[in-house]
Amino acid sequence: MTSKTLRLFLVFLLAATIASAQPATEGDGPAFTTVPELMAAFRLLYIQKYPEARAAFEAWESQHVDDPFGPAAIAASYLFEEFHNQGVLTSDFFLNEKRFLHGIEGEPNPQLMEGFDDAIRSARALAKQRLKNNQNDPEALYALTLCAGMESDSDMILRKHNLDAVKRLKEANTHAKALLAQQPDTYDAYVALGSANYIIGSLSVGFRAMLWFGGVHGDKKLGMDQVGKTAENGRYLKPFAKIMLGLAARREKQNKLAQKLFHELSEEFPESPQYAIEYAKAMGRPAPTSIHQ
């Protein structure tokens, strides 16, 4: 090997060593890349296999103990399970004005809520630790956006603590806007903004006026457009955004959009009866009697 070749080899070796020693960049985490294990776990979530999804999230978390996305995903598994138990993500709920605006009847499952709260606390603690090192850490902002959005949904729909829900909506908006200012293609974050805008925009004029003075604004059309960004280009939350947008479309009598979204979901997740049922309802047909379980 000539001296020139040796020098080039050592330069490349040194560069590779330095690169391997660098901490993960903002593009390396689950907010900005597709992690196969997480995609598989979220698929379990969307076919209503909640304990299995939770176990998969916990397995990933155990290998990534400093990443707040792990406990945030675990929190999602608890929230989705209780939403399923209460029939929240259905047209029966969304088209019932009293239930949609005032939450479930009765109280949520205390064990699921305890698990949800514990996971949220863990995700927040890890995210805040990252922010101490970098106040604009995108992975931390991503996790905090998801946490605040989920807590707002929990407070408004399950626990019926509307003032707490509004505070969390504002927090989700703040984190999402900070994140999107850096990473505008983090499409999963738009579902938090859009859900907030749509729900607040659906409230009575008097209640919206009161929130307006508190700095909280709502716009149903803008909300659906924002959720649509996640439904079109999201990663882990793309199916969730399709569910939300499809149900909002049912409320707004945009039946073609609802039909399209629930048809896509029923094709993507044939194991779940939920989407085939909602597609049939959007089409004005009887619910199918024989579907995959």
Backbone as CSV, one residue per row, in Angstrom:
resi,resn,N_x,N_y,N_z,CA_x,CA_y,CA_z,C_x,C_y,C_z
1,MET,0.861,-1.195,0.000,0.000,0.000,0.000,0.898,1.246,0.000
2,THR,0.685,2.173,-0.946,1.484,3.385,-1.021,1.158,4.298,0.146
3,SER,2.045,5.264,0.425,1.809,6.184,1.542,0.575,7.032,1.296
4,LYS,0.342,7.413,0.006,-0.851,8.215,-0.296,-2.110,7.420,-0.037
5,THR,-2.117,6.141,-0.465,-3.279,5.280,-0.246,-3.494,5.056,1.239
6,LEU,-2.402,4.869,1.977,-2.509,4.658,3.414,-3.124,5.871,4.101
7,ARG,-2.676,7.072,3.671,-3.220,8.287,4.278,-4.724,8.406,4.013
8,LEU,-5.144,8.097,2.779,-6.569,8.151,2.440,-7.362,7.147,3.264
9,PHE,-6.773,5.948,3.418,-7.456,4.923,4.199,-7.645,5.372,5.640
10,LEU,-6.578,5.989,6.222,-6.672,6.445,7.604,-7.670,7.584,7.756
11,VAL,-7.763,8.460,6.752,-8.748,9.550,6.798,-10.165,8.981,6.811
12,PHE,-10.416,8.028,5.910,-11.745,7.419,5.868,-12.066,6.669,7.160
13,LEU,-11.075,5.968,7.704,-11.278,5.228,8.952,-11.584,6.185,10.085
14,LEU,-10.834,7.310,10.166,-11.069,8.297,11.213,-12.463,8.903,11.075
15,ALA,-12.871,9.225,9.840,-14.200,9.804,9.614,-15.290,8.842,10.038
16,ALA,-15.101,7.562,9.713,-16.112,6.571,10.093,-16.182,6.422,11.607
17,THR,-15.009,6.473,12.262,-14.988,6.347,13.719,-15.695,7.517,14.381
18,ILE,-15.424,8.750,13.881,-16.062,9.938,14.440,-17.559,9.875,14.236
19,ALA,-17.977,9.464,13.027,-19.409,9.405,12.728,-20.116,8.420,13.638
20,SER,-19.467,7.253,13.877,-20.122,6.259,14.718,-20.193,6.703,16.164
21,ALA,-19.315,7.618,16.561,-19.312,8.084,17.946,-20.266,9.236,18.185
22,GLN,-20.809,9.847,17.120,-21.697,10.985,17.284,-23.036,10.548,17.870
23,PRO,-23.668,11.399,18.693,-25.010,11.073,19.168,-26.000,11.086,18.024
24,ALA,-27.132,10.439,18.234,-28.144,10.366,17.190,-28.596,11.767,16.804
25,THR,-28.726,12.007,15.522,-29.216,13.292,15.061,-30.720,13.309,15.125
26,GLU,-31.298,14.505,14.868,-32.739,14.647,14.972,-33.478,13.800,13.959
27,GLY,-32.760,13.348,12.906,-33.425,12.514,11.921,-33.384,11.043,12.249
28,ASP,-32.745,10.661,13.348,-32.554,9.250,13.651,-33.657,8.655,14.511
29,GLY,-34.431,9.491,15.201,-35.421,8.986,16.137,-36.737,8.632,15.463
30,PRO,-37.659,8.066,16.217,-38.921,7.606,15.649,-39.818,8.718,15.132
31,ALA,-39.572,9.960,15.552,-40.384,11.065,15.026,-40.094,11.301,13.552
32,PHE,-38.901,10.917,13.089,-38.471,11.295,11.756,-38.056,10.113,10.889
33,THR,-38.126,8.922,11.425,-37.814,7.724,10.646,-38.866,6.657,10.943
34,THR,-38.976,5.719,10.037,-39.913,4.615,10.233,-39.180,3.466,10.918
35,VAL,-39.603,3.124,12.110,-39.006,2.021,12.872,-39.907,0.798,12.705
36,PRO,-39.415,-0.262,12.076,-40.289,-1.406,11.783,-40.984,-1.981,13.011
37,GLU,-40.263,-2.086,14.135,-40.882,-2.643,15.342,-42.048,-1.787,15.823
38,LEU,-41.887,-0.474,15.703,-42.967,0.423,16.122,-44.131,0.378,15.153
39,MET,-43.836,0.274,13.867,-44.918,0.167,12.879,-45.740,-1.097,13.132
40,ALA,-45.054,-2.188,13.447,-45.757,-3.440,13.728,-46.603,-3.315,14.994
41,ALA,-46.064,-2.624,15.994,-46.811,-2.440,17.242,-48.040,-1.565,17.022
42,PHE,-47.887,-0.503,16.239,-49.043,0.350,15.959,-50.096,-0.393,15.141
43,ARG,-49.652,-1.282,14.291,-50.639,-2.075,13.549,-51.493,-2.897,14.513
44,LEU,-50.868,-3.482,15.525,-51.630,-4.214,16.539,-52.633,-3.299,17.230
45,LEU,-52.232,-2.062,17.446,-53.126,-1.085,18.064,-54.359,-0.852,17.188
46,TYR,-54.133,-0.735,15.884,-55.232,-0.408,14.981,-56.144,-1.595,14.664
47,ILE,-55.724,-2.795,15.056,-56.631,-3.946,14.922,-57.146,-4.395,16.297
48,GLN,-57.058,-3.473,17.260,-57.638,-3.633,18.578,-57.019,-4.773,19.390
49,LYS,-55.744,-5.053,19.154,-55.017,-6.020,19.977,-54.153,-5.222,20.965
50,TYR,-54.813,-4.652,21.956,-54.175,-3.671,22.820,-53.098,-4.261,23.735
51,PRO,-53.341,-5.369,24.434,-52.262,-5.914,25.269,-51.039,-6.315,24.446
52,GLU,-51.274,-6.887,23.244,-50.157,-7.278,22.388,-49.375,-6.044,21.916
53,ALA,-50.100,-4.986,21.554,-49.432,-3.744,21.140,-48.620,-3.172,22.294
54,ARG,-49.220,-3.186,23.482,-48.532,-2.638,24.656,-47.249,-3.424,24.934
55,ALA,-47.304,-4.741,24.832,-46.114,-5.560,25.063,-45.029,-5.242,24.038
56,ALA,-45.424,-5.007,22.795,-44.445,-4.657,21.756,-43.835,-3.291,22.021
57,PHE,-44.637,-2.338,22.441,-44.099,-1.021,22.790,-43.146,-1.122,23.971
58,GLU,-43.504,-1.915,24.957,-42.653,-2.068,26.141,-41.330,-2.725,25.784
59,ALA,-41.371,-3.679,24.852,-40.131,-4.318,24.416,-39.219,-3.300,23.735
60,TRP,-39.795,-2.442,22.900,-38.994,-1.405,22.238,-38.469,-0.413,23.273
61,GLU,-39.313,-0.032,24.212,-38.902,0.917,25.253,-37.720,0.376,26.043
62,SER,-37.719,-0.921,26.334,-36.646,-1.502,27.140,-35.290,-1.407,26.448
63,GLN,-35.311,-1.267,25.121,-34.074,-1.129,24.365,-33.728,0.333,24.070
64,HIS,-34.643,1.248,24.425,-34.439,2.671,24.145,-34.912,3.471,25.371
65,VAL,-34.210,3.258,26.477,-34.699,3.737,27.766,-34.680,5.261,27.885
66,ASP,-33.923,5.939,27.021,-33.846,7.403,27.099,-34.787,8.090,26.110
67,ASP,-35.522,7.325,25.336,-36.367,7.907,24.294,-37.792,8.062,24.809
68,PRO,-38.329,9.280,24.835,-39.688,9.479,25.366,-40.784,8.903,24.489
69,PHE,-40.450,8.534,23.256,-41.496,7.987,22.391,-42.001,6.641,22.888
70,GLY,-41.137,5.860,23.551,-41.558,4.556,24.063,-42.726,4.660,25.026
71,PRO,-42.582,5.393,26.144,-43.718,5.528,27.059,-44.891,6.289,26.455
72,ALA,-44.634,7.212,25.515,-45.753,7.891,24.850,-46.593,6.893,24.065
73,ALA,-45.939,5.966,23.386,-46.661,4.937,22.641,-47.411,3.996,23.587
74,ILE,-46.802,3.675,24.719,-47.486,2.847,25.714,-48.731,3.565,26.222
75,ALA,-48.618,4.865,26.472,-49.790,5.648,26.889,-50.887,5.574,25.842
76,ALA,-50.502,5.644,24.567,-51.491,5.549,23.491,-52.228,4.218,23.524
77,SER,-51.523,3.154,23.885,-52.179,1.843,23.922,-53.266,1.799,24.990
78,TYR,-53.020,2.437,26.128,-54.040,2.497,27.180,-55.214,3.376,26.753
79,LEU,-54.911,4.524,26.153,-55.979,5.438,25.755,-56.848,4.822,24.664
80,PHE,-56.216,4.219,23.667,-56.982,3.599,22.587,-57.848,2.463,23.122
81,GLU,-57.326,1.712,24.086,-58.108,0.606,24.626,-59.359,1.115,25.330
82,GLU,-59.210,2.187,26.114,-60.389,2.717,26.802,-61.339,3.391,25.812
83,PHE,-60.822,4.056,24.797,-61.685,4.596,23.740,-62.497,3.474,23.097
84,HIS,-61.834,2.357,22.843,-62.539,1.215,22.244,-63.619,0.692,23.182
85,ASN,-63.267,0.548,24.448,-64.246,0.030,25.417,-65.469,0.939,25.523
86,GLN,-65.248,2.229,25.367,-66.333,3.209,25.499,-66.990,3.548,24.160
87,GLY,-66.511,2.954,23.072,-67.096,3.217,21.763,-66.847,4.619,21.251
88,VAL,-65.741,5.232,21.666,-65.494,6.635,21.318,-65.215,6.812,19.832
89,LEU,-64.372,5.961,19.264,-63.966,6.131,17.866,-64.950,5.446,16.929
90,THR,-66.227,5.802,17.078,-67.290,5.267,16.239,-68.226,6.400,15.846
91,SER,-68.968,6.181,14.783,-69.947,7.191,14.372,-71.088,7.284,15.370
92,ASP,-71.380,6.203,16.094,-72.419,6.279,17.125,-72.072,7.341,18.165
93,PHE,-70.792,7.452,18.486,-70.349,8.461,19.451,-70.280,9.833,18.798
94,PHE,-69.632,9.923,17.656,-69.406,11.220,17.015,-70.706,11.882,16.560
95,LEU,-71.709,11.087,16.201,-72.961,11.666,15.709,-73.965,11.914,16.827
96,ASN,-73.589,11.543,18.042,-74.416,11.832,19.207,-73.893,13.129,19.818
97,GLU,-74.602,14.225,19.590,-74.097,15.542,19.976,-73.804,15.627,21.469
98,LYS,-74.636,15.033,22.277,-74.421,15.096,23.721,-73.139,14.373,24.112
99,ARG,-72.944,13.191,23.596,-71.755,12.421,23.945,-70.498,13.049,23.355
100,PHE,-70.594,13.527,22.116,-69.417,14.108,21.473,-68.937,15.352,22.214
101,LEU,-69.861,16.179,22.667,-69.490,17.439,23.302,-69.321,17.332,24.811
102,HIS,-69.873,16.271,25.425,-69.841,16.186,26.891,-69.177,14.913,27.417
103,GLY,-68.713,14.043,26.539,-67.952,12.885,26.977,-68.785,11.644,27.219
104,ILE,-68.110,10.613,27.694,-68.733,9.303,27.892,-69.738,9.346,29.035
105,GLU,-70.586,8.356,29.057,-71.455,8.160,30.212,-70.696,7.340,31.256
106,GLY,-70.802,7.733,32.508,-70.096,7.006,33.563,-68.632,7.386,33.635
107,GLU,-67.832,6.493,34.195,-66.417,6.757,34.442,-65.544,5.781,33.667
108,PRO,-64.330,6.203,33.305,-63.422,5.290,32.606,-62.854,4.232,33.531
109,ASN,-62.272,3.212,32.929,-61.657,2.119,33.677,-60.464,2.640,34.486
110,PRO,-60.480,2.527,35.808,-59.405,3.124,36.614,-58.046,2.472,36.378
111,GLN,-58.003,1.159,36.105,-56.720,0.500,35.869,-56.075,0.999,34.576
112,LEU,-56.898,1.147,33.523,-56.351,1.645,32.264,-55.902,3.096,32.403
113,MET,-56.661,3.886,33.150,-56.282,5.280,33.338,-55.012,5.413,34.170
114,GLU,-54.831,4.534,35.133,-53.604,4.557,35.933,-52.397,4.233,35.057
115,GLY,-52.536,3.219,34.213,-51.454,2.884,33.293,-51.160,4.019,32.333
116,PHE,-52.216,4.657,31.845,-52.064,5.805,30.953,-51.309,6.929,31.652
117,ASP,-51.713,7.277,32.854,-51.078,8.376,33.588,-49.612,8.085,33.875
118,ASP,-49.312,6.847,34.263,-47.916,6.487,34.561,-47.045,6.629,33.316
119,ALA,-47.551,6.161,32.179,-46.784,6.233,30.936,-46.586,7.687,30.504
120,ILE,-47.617,8.499,30.657,-47.504,9.917,30.309,-46.434,10.592,31.176
121,ARG,-46.460,10.321,32.478,-45.458,10.922,33.370,-44.042,10.526,32.956
122,SER,-43.869,9.268,32.601,-42.548,8.798,32.188,-42.100,9.483,30.895
123,ALA,-43.003,9.585,29.936,-42.657,10.241,28.667,-42.311,11.707,28.883
124,ARG,-43.091,12.395,29.715,-42.830,13.808,29.990,-41.475,13.995,30.676
125,ALA,-41.170,13.137,31.624,-39.898,13.265,32.348,-38.714,13.085,31.404
126,LEU,-38.790,12.089,30.516,-37.704,11.866,29.570,-37.584,13.019,28.579
127,ALA,-38.731,13.542,28.135,-38.711,14.659,27.191,-38.114,15.902,27.838
128,LYS,-38.492,16.176,29.072,-37.971,17.363,29.755,-36.475,17.241,30.021
129,GLN,-36.010,16.033,30.260,-34.575,15.824,30.440,-33.823,16.156,29.163
130,ARG,-34.392,15.778,28.027,-33.764,16.100,26.745,-33.766,17.603,26.501
131,LEU,-34.836,18.270,26.906,-34.925,19.715,26.682,-33.912,20.486,27.508
132,LYS,-33.445,19.902,28.622,-32.403,20.555,29.412,-31.114,20.672,28.608
133,ASN,-30.865,19.692,27.759,-29.666,19.701,26.925,-29.864,20.500,25.639
134,ASN,-31.107,20.529,25.160,-31.420,21.252,23.923,-32.883,21.653,23.984
135,GLN,-33.127,22.955,24.184,-34.504,23.407,24.377,-35.365,23.248,23.130
136,ASN,-34.726,22.966,21.993,-35.461,22.747,20.749,-35.370,21.299,20.284
137,ASP,-35.047,20.390,21.202,-34.912,18.976,20.832,-36.197,18.492,20.155
138,PRO,-36.140,18.112,18.874,-37.377,17.767,18.159,-38.045,16.493,18.672
139,GLU,-37.238,15.523,19.108,-37.841,14.292,19.638,-38.614,14.586,20.918
140,ALA,-38.077,15.472,21.752,-38.767,15.839,22.985,-40.052,16.601,22.677
141,LEU,-39.980,17.539,21.743,-41.172,18.309,21.371,-42.240,17.398,20.766
142,TYR,-41.809,16.438,19.990,-42.728,15.461,19.397,-43.460,14.680,20.486
143,ALA,-42.690,14.158,21.448,-43.294,13.381,22.531,-44.241,14.241,23.362
144,LEU,-43.830,15.477,23.655,-44.686,16.352,24.457,-45.957,16.739,23.707
145,THR,-45.864,16.891,22.392,-47.069,17.154,21.588,-48.046,15.991,21.700
146,LEU,-47.526,14.774,21.550,-48.389,13.595,21.648,-48.994,13.471,23.046
147,CYS,-48.171,13.682,24.074,-48.653,13.546,25.448,-49.759,14.552,25.739
148,ALA,-49.527,15.819,25.396,-50.529,16.846,25.672,-51.810,16.580,24.882
149,GLY,-51.674,16.142,23.644,-52.853,15.835,22.851,-53.656,14.689,23.434
150,MET,-52.958,13.629,23.868,-53.655,12.488,24.455,-54.311,12.856,25.783
151,GLU,-53.605,13.640,26.598,-54.183,14.062,27.874,-55.419,14.928,27.662
152,SER,-55.373,15.782,26.644,-56.537,16.608,26.346,-57.731,15.744,25.959
153,ASP,-57.491,14.748,25.113,-58.566,13.832,24.718,-59.118,13.089,25.930
154,SER,-58.200,12.631,26.788,-58.622,11.912,27.987,-59.444,12.797,28.909
155,ASP,-58.964,14.027,29.132,-59.674,14.937,30.037,-61.048,15.322,29.496
156,MET,-61.132,15.551,28.189,-62.379,16.029,27.617,-63.399,14.905,27.436
157,ILE,-62.958,13.752,26.949,-63.891,12.698,26.554,-64.130,11.691,27.668
158,LEU,-63.075,11.303,28.377,-63.204,10.248,29.380,-63.444,10.804,30.784
159,ARG,-62.654,11.764,31.192,-62.744,12.271,32.561,-63.676,13.473,32.696
160,LYS,-63.972,14.115,31.568,-64.901,15.260,31.534,-64.406,16.412,32.406
161,HIS,-63.099,16.651,32.327,-62.460,17.796,32.984,-62.146,18.809,31.886
162,ASN,-63.138,19.593,31.512,-63.009,20.414,30.315,-61.950,21.507,30.433
163,LEU,-61.826,22.128,31.598,-60.816,23.170,31.748,-59.410,22.593,31.631
164,ASP,-59.199,21.423,32.232,-57.901,20.760,32.086,-57.652,20.393,30.633
165,ALA,-58.709,19.964,29.942,-58.572,19.596,28.536,-58.143,20.779,27.700
166,VAL,-58.727,21.945,27.965,-58.375,23.141,27.207,-56.918,23.526,27.458
167,LYS,-56.464,23.414,28.701,-55.061,23.707,29.008,-54.126,22.791,28.220
168,ARG,-54.506,21.525,28.151,-53.671,20.576,27.422,-53.718,20.843,25.915
169,LEU,-54.862,21.289,25.408,-54.950,21.644,24.000,-53.982,22.780,23.678
170,LYS,-53.946,23.789,24.541,-53.029,24.907,24.337,-51.587,24.418,24.370
171,GLU,-51.303,23.531,25.307,-49.946,23.000,25.413,-49.575,22.206,24.161
172,ALA,-50.494,21.362,23.687,-50.229,20.584,22.469,-49.962,21.516,21.294
173,ASN,-50.756,22.587,21.179,-50.545,23.550,20.106,-49.158,24.176,20.190
174,THR,-48.757,24.564,21.406,-47.455,25.210,21.588,-46.320,24.296,21.168
175,HIS,-46.348,23.046,21.652,-45.275,22.101,21.316,-45.291,21.762,19.831
176,ALA,-46.474,21.556,19.269,-46.563,21.187,17.859,-46.039,22.307,16.970
177,LYS,-46.396,23.537,17.292,-45.922,24.656,16.478,-44.407,24.803,16.569
178,ALA,-43.838,24.616,17.770,-42.385,24.683,17.925,-41.711,23.574,17.118
179,LEU,-42.294,22.382,17.145,-41.741,21.259,16.390,-41.837,21.505,14.894
180,LEU,-43.016,21.919,14.432,-43.230,22.086,12.994,-42.438,23.254,12.432
181,ALA,-42.094,24.228,13.277,-41.237,25.316,12.816,-39.865,24.793,12.409
182,GLN,-39.413,23.712,13.083,-38.123,23.101,12.750,-38.273,22.014,11.701
183,GLN,-39.314,21.211,11.858,-39.500,20.031,11.028,-40.925,20.032,10.460
184,PRO,-41.186,20.825,9.430,-42.558,20.940,8.923,-43.120,19.661,8.328
185,ASP,-42.251,18.681,8.069,-42.735,17.420,7.514,-42.976,16.357,8.595
186,THR,-43.035,16.757,9.868,-43.399,15.823,10.936,-44.921,15.733,10.968
187,TYR,-45.471,15.012,10.010,-46.909,15.081,9.753,-47.754,14.502,10.880
188,ASP,-47.193,13.603,11.687,-47.977,13.055,12.796,-48.397,14.145,13.777
189,ALA,-47.625,15.226,13.857,-47.940,16.289,14.820,-49.206,17.050,14.440
190,TYR,-49.550,17.049,13.158,-50.718,17.822,12.731,-52.028,17.281,13.304
191,VAL,-52.062,16.000,13.642,-53.317,15.456,14.149,-53.661,16.056,15.510
192,ALA,-52.653,16.432,16.306,-52.919,17.085,17.590,-53.497,18.475,17.371
193,LEU,-52.885,19.233,16.452,-53.407,20.559,16.140,-54.813,20.475,15.561
194,GLY,-54.987,19.548,14.622,-56.273,19.446,13.937,-57.397,18.998,14.833
195,SER,-57.123,18.022,15.688,-58.153,17.554,16.618,-58.593,18.681,17.540
196,ALA,-57.615,19.468,18.021,-57.937,20.593,18.898,-58.812,21.602,18.174
197,ASN,-58.416,21.955,16.967,-59.191,22.931,16.215,-60.606,22.441,15.928
198,TYR,-60.717,21.151,15.567,-62.047,20.643,15.212,-62.963,20.563,16.430
199,ILE,-62.460,20.035,17.533,-63.303,19.872,18.725,-63.736,21.223,19.262
200,ILE,-62.801,22.165,19.369,-63.160,23.489,19.880,-64.106,24.192,18.913
201,GLY,-63.859,24.016,17.614,-64.738,24.616,16.625,-66.139,24.050,16.637
202,SER,-66.324,22.884,17.251,-67.646,22.255,17.330,-68.439,22.698,18.556
203,LEU,-67.782,23.390,19.488,-68.456,23.811,20.710,-69.433,24.947,20.422
204,SER,-70.260,25.244,21.399,-71.238,26.313,21.235,-70.539,27.654,21.043
205,VAL,-71.245,28.601,20.413,-70.669,29.921,20.151,-70.254,30.597,21.459
206,GLY,-71.090,30.492,22.477,-70.781,31.126,23.753,-69.530,30.557,24.384
207,PHE,-69.380,29.237,24.351,-68.208,28.608,24.958,-66.957,28.940,24.156
208,ARG,-67.085,28.986,22.814,-65.930,29.354,21.995,-65.504,30.786,22.261
209,ALA,-66.484,31.666,22.469,-66.151,33.063,22.763,-65.382,33.177,24.067
210,MET,-65.776,32.387,25.060,-65.083,32.402,26.343,-63.645,31.899,26.171
211,LEU,-63.473,30.851,25.375,-62.137,30.320,25.138,-61.293,31.294,24.327
212,TRP,-61.955,32.033,23.435,-61.236,32.992,22.611,-60.503,34.011,23.478
213,PHE,-61.180,34.496,24.503,-60.551,35.469,25.397,-59.408,34.844,26.188
214,GLY,-59.432,33.521,26.318,-58.337,32.833,26.990,-57.223,32.426,26.049
215,GLY,-57.325,32.863,24.793,-56.267,32.574,23.829,-56.407,31.243,23.128
216,VAL,-57.570,30.612,23.222,-57.809,29.320,22.563,-58.788,29.541,21.429
217,HIS,-58.400,29.146,20.232,-59.247,29.358,19.061,-59.578,28.007,18.424
218,GLY,-60.709,27.933,17.797,-61.111,26.700,17.141,-61.660,26.987,15.760
219,ASP,-61.417,26.056,14.839,-61.886,26.208,13.470,-62.069,24.805,12.906
220,LYS,-63.318,24.418,12.661,-63.584,23.053,12.208,-62.921,22.757,10.865
221,LYS,-63.032,23.680,9.926,-62.458,23.433,8.599,-60.947,23.317,8.678
222,LEU,-60.317,24.265,9.383,-58.875,24.186,9.542,-58.485,22.892,10.239
223,GLY,-59.260,22.507,11.268,-58.967,21.270,11.986,-58.998,20.060,11.069
224,MET,-60.009,19.966,10.223,-60.089,18.831,9.302,-58.951,18.863,8.295
225,ASP,-58.566,20.059,7.845,-57.432,20.162,6.924,-56.143,19.681,7.580
226,GLN,-55.958,20.034,8.847,-54.741,19.623,9.552,-54.724,18.120,9.805
227,VAL,-55.840,17.573,10.254,-55.907,16.115,10.429,-55.679,15.421,9.085
228,GLY,-56.168,16.048,8.015,-55.975,15.491,6.686,-54.515,15.382,6.293
229,LYS,-53.664,16.286,6.796,-52.236,16.189,6.499,-51.647,14.913,7.091
230,THR,-52.061,14.588,8.313,-51.591,13.336,8.912,-52.190,12.139,8.180
231,ALA,-53.471,12.228,7.826,-54.121,11.123,7.119,-53.467,10.857,5.768
232,GLU,-52.920,11.900,5.182,-52.292,11.757,3.866,-50.833,11.332,3.964
233,ASN,-50.089,11.919,4.901,-48.635,11.751,4.911,-48.049,11.303,6.243
234,GLY,-48.895,10.984,7.230,-48.390,10.608,8.544,-47.669,9.277,8.534
235,ARG,-47.061,8.978,9.665,-46.326,7.724,9.795,-47.085,6.797,10.749
236,TYR,-46.836,6.904,12.036,-47.478,6.008,13.002,-48.951,6.365,13.224
237,LEU,-49.287,7.628,13.099,-50.643,8.081,13.406,-51.510,8.273,12.169
238,LYS,-51.041,7.851,11.018,-51.822,7.999,9.790,-53.177,7.299,9.876
239,PRO,-53.249,6.033,10.320,-54.571,5.401,10.434,-55.464,6.090,11.465
240,PHE,-54.889,6.518,12.592,-55.685,7.236,13.588,-56.273,8.511,12.993
241,ALA,-55.458,9.235,12.208,-55.953,10.456,11.571,-57.072,10.132,10.587
242,LYS,-56.967,9.028,9.882,-58.041,8.633,8.964,-59.328,8.343,9.720
243,ILE,-59.211,7.693,10.878,-60.399,7.429,11.698,-61.037,8.740,12.132
244,MET,-60.220,9.633,12.686,-60.733,10.919,13.159,-61.346,11.734,12.034
245,LEU,-60.655,11.773,10.891,-61.154,12.561,9.766,-62.427,11.941,9.193
246,GLY,-62.477,10.608,9.141,-63.673,9.951,8.645,-64.879,10.212,9.524
247,LEU,-64.673,10.185,10.835,-65.776,10.441,11.763,-66.194,11.906,11.723
248,ALA,-65.215,12.804,11.617,-65.556,14.222,11.467,-66.322,14.450,10.173
249,ALA,-65.925,13.751,9.120,-66.633,13.876,7.843,-68.082,13.413,7.965
250,ARG,-68.317,12.368,8.745,-69.702,11.932,8.986,-70.497,13.043,9.670
251,ARG,-69.884,13.695,10.663,-70.563,14.788,11.368,-70.874,15.945,10.432
252,GLU,-69.962,16.205,9.495,-70.133,17.342,8.598,-70.866,16.963,7.315
253,LYS,-71.396,15.741,7.282,-72.151,15.247,6.118,-71.309,15.243,4.837
254,GLN,-70.013,14.997,4.999,-69.120,14.815,3.851,-68.961,13.311,3.616
255,ASN,-70.030,12.713,3.141,-70.092,11.256,3.098,-69.085,10.638,2.133
256,LYS,-68.776,11.298,1.026,-67.808,10.746,0.076,-66.438,10.596,0.733
257,LEU,-66.046,11.613,1.493,-64.758,11.541,2.184,-64.773,10.436,3.226
258,ALA,-65.845,10.338,4.011,-65.945,9.287,5.022,-65.892,7.908,4.376
259,GLN,-66.602,7.732,3.275,-66.609,6.446,2.583,-65.212,6.069,2.113
260,LYS,-64.506,7.043,1.532,-63.145,6.786,1.043,-62.230,6.350,2.174
261,LEU,-62.254,7.079,3.270,-61.336,6.795,4.368,-61.626,5.455,5.026
262,PHE,-62.888,5.159,5.285,-63.198,3.894,5.949,-63.026,2.702,5.012
263,HIS,-63.193,2.924,3.727,-62.883,1.852,2.782,-61.393,1.539,2.813
264,GLU,-60.559,2.595,2.808,-59.115,2.386,2.874,-58.720,1.674,4.163
265,LEU,-59.311,2.065,5.275,-58.993,1.418,6.545,-59.430,-0.042,6.567
266,SER,-60.601,-0.330,6.001,-61.081,-1.718,5.987,-60.202,-2.594,5.097
267,GLU,-59.620,-1.988,4.041,-58.707,-2.734,3.179,-57.360,-2.951,3.860
268,GLU,-56.896,-1.937,4.588,-55.593,-2.028,5.241,-55.623,-2.937,6.460
269,PHE,-56.763,-2.956,7.164,-56.874,-3.731,8.405,-58.079,-4.675,8.326
270,PRO,-58.021,-5.685,7.443,-59.177,-6.587,7.300,-59.442,-7.420,8.550
271,GLU,-58.447,-7.504,9.461,-58.643,-8.275,10.683,-59.625,-7.610,11.636
272,SER,-59.806,-6.295,11.477,-60.661,-5.557,12.405,-62.055,-5.359,11.827
273,PRO,-63.100,-5.656,12.591,-64.455,-5.400,12.113,-64.842,-3.924,12.148
274,GLN,-64.122,-3.127,12.926,-64.530,-1.745,13.177,-64.658,-0.936,11.889
275,TYR,-63.683,-1.077,10.990,-63.652,-0.217,9.811,-64.667,-0.655,8.763
276,ALA,-64.882,-1.957,8.653,-65.907,-2.436,7.729,-67.295,-1.976,8.174
277,ILE,-67.509,-1.959,9.474,-68.799,-1.492,10.009,-68.988,-0.007,9.709
278,GLU,-67.944,0.792,9.953,-68.064,2.226,9.710,-68.194,2.528,8.215
279,TYR,-67.537,1.732,7.385,-67.679,1.919,5.940,-69.115,1.635,5.509
280,ALA,-69.686,0.564,6.037,-71.075,0.229,5.698,-72.016,1.354,6.144
281,LYS,-71.803,1.885,7.332,-72.658,2.965,7.824,-72.518,4.208,6.945
282,ALA,-71.282,4.523,6.548,-71.071,5.685,5.685,-71.738,5.502,4.327
283,MET,-71.843,4.247,3.886,-72.498,3.946,2.611,-74.008,3.838,2.756
284,GLY,-74.504,3.885,4.001,-75.934,3.733,4.220,-76.409,2.304,4.093
285,ARG,-75.513,1.365,4.349,-75.826,-0.064,4.235,-75.896,-0.690,5.622
286,PRO,-76.534,-1.855,5.732,-76.496,-2.574,7.012,-75.070,-3.004,7.326
287,ALA,-74.736,-3.055,8.600,-73.410,-3.514,9.002,-73.218,-4.942,8.565
288,PRO,-72.015,-5.295,8.079,-71.763,-6.667,7.622,-71.929,-7.667,8.758
289,THR,-72.493,-8.802,8.435,-72.725,-9.830,9.450,-71.602,-10.836,9.536
290,SER,-70.754,-10.909,8.508,-69.659,-11.850,8.498,-68.389,-11.106,8.096
291,ILE,-67.531,-10.879,9.088,-66.284,-10.172,8.850,-65.177,-10.835,9.632
292,HIS,-63.943,-10.521,9.245,-62.811,-11.105,9.932,-62.769,-10.682,11.378
293,GLN,-62.455,-11.595,12.251,-62.303,-11.285,13.675,-60.821,-11.313,14.029
